[in-house]
Amino acid sequence: MPNTSITRTQGSPTNAKKWTISYWAKYTGLTTGQWYPTFATDYDNGDSYFGVGSLGAGRNEIGFIEYHTSATNYGQGGTLAALRDGHGWYHIVFAYDSTQGTAANRGKTYLNGVQATNQYNTDIPSNHDSKFNTSGSVIRIGGRSAGSGQYMSGILSHFHFIDGTAYDATSFGEFNSTTGEWQIKTDPSVTYGNNGFFILKDGAGLTDQSPNTNNFSSSTGTLTPTVDNPSNSFATWNSLQATTSASYTFEAGNTRIAVNDVDMSCCATLAAKTGKYYMEMRWGQQGGQDRWGIQPPNASVNAHPRTNGVGWNQATNEFYMLGNAVSGSWGGSIGTNDTVQLAMDLDNGALYLGVNGTWRNSGNPASGSSRTGGVDFSGTSLFGGFLTWAVGKGNNGTSGWNANFGNGYIEQTAVSSAGTNASGNGIFEYDVPTGYTALSTKGINS
């Protein structure tokens, strides 16, 4: 949701002294010293907000701040472990209850089912009516006030607001008895109250899914739907895997990466050692000596797929494997508007290249052990180890790669007509080869 926000105006509350928010988020680009508001209100000559941020070295916090005047600002929140995983979904709950006798209990924050330790607390007053649940307040999701320039960076799903009750995290999620992982309750049993709502349930719809009709409207930016969700997390470019010397830009939920550096690589956030996986990409900026393909996720970030694994080489329009050219009819140059197709067969050790619906080198990704038209890496050290999608470059100049890992979008542009996909996992422009699927948690565990 970069530079994107949605709004609605609150009506008369059931109880302005009690409310709960619960949402799932896949944050991208969290950096030290930055604050990323997720839920805010424009009211009473100033805005108040709830958000996630890193306010200092080693501090990652989730918290609520309500502004009134310079002398009467209230806040409550918790300090947690580093919130830097651009791949994982986080479940966040904040329960506001100013009727509590103990000040520390008037605001409770939960991350993935665990209550955060109160690190900062400016004492929400007893029996205080919150501006977040006041008639006439404009609720904004995705950022602060329209003129603040501060927005959330990432993806949101299953956003609940409860008017009149302070729930804990177990109302919206639960620990899996087998894996121990915190998982979503898709239809929690809660009482929403007059101002309550439930949006972003199964896409980018702004229609309230609670018994109310508290619908939202777009305010700024463009709200883009995604099939990436708390139950099936898709690969993205890994913002944590980057050289310190380069200037990186991660956008569109970390599906777009742009970089200016020499001898670098960046991998996707998921890897596998068995299975067959498919992705599409547009090489939006060609900076010179660009490479992309597959490599081990722990490969050096100061090299690139041409030497780390199997990589397309811009200068010669051919593949290299572990530094050596691979013979084949790989076709001519690839343009910035072309759709690149990559099919990775980890069971047989082959990588296939397609462009705009045609497999080059007469490739047949469904050929199995014959590896027809693919780059055969079955006899190398790459085979049998973890591999993932990767991009890289060997020359200065800005390069950019816009990936469709299965969400059905290149940046904010939807595929024009989705191809067939027998696995039912992911949406792509062209037909997904038989036996292949998107690189996602569902795809890996299927």
Secondary structure, 3 states (H helix, E strand, C coil): CCCCEEEEECCCCCCCCEEEEEEEEEECCCCCCEEEEEEEEECCCCEEEEEEEEEECCEEEEEEEECCCCCCCEEEEEEECCCCCCCCCEEEEEEEECCCCCHHHCEEEEECCEECEEEEECCCCCCCCCHHHCCCCEEEECECCCCCCCECCEEEEEEEEEECCCCCHHHCEEECCCCCCEEECCCCCCCCCCCCEEECCCCCCCCCCCCCCCCCEEEECCCCCCCCECCECECCECCCCCCCCCEEEEECCCCEEEEECCCEEEEECCCECCCEEEEEEEEEECCCCEEEEEECCCCCCCCCHHHHCEEEECCCCEEEECCEEECCCCCCCCCCCCCEEEEEECCCCEEEEEECCEEHHHCCHHHHHHCCCCEECCCCCCCCCCEEEEEEECCCCCEEEEEECCECEECCEECCCCCCCCCCCCECCCCCCCCCECCEHHHHHC
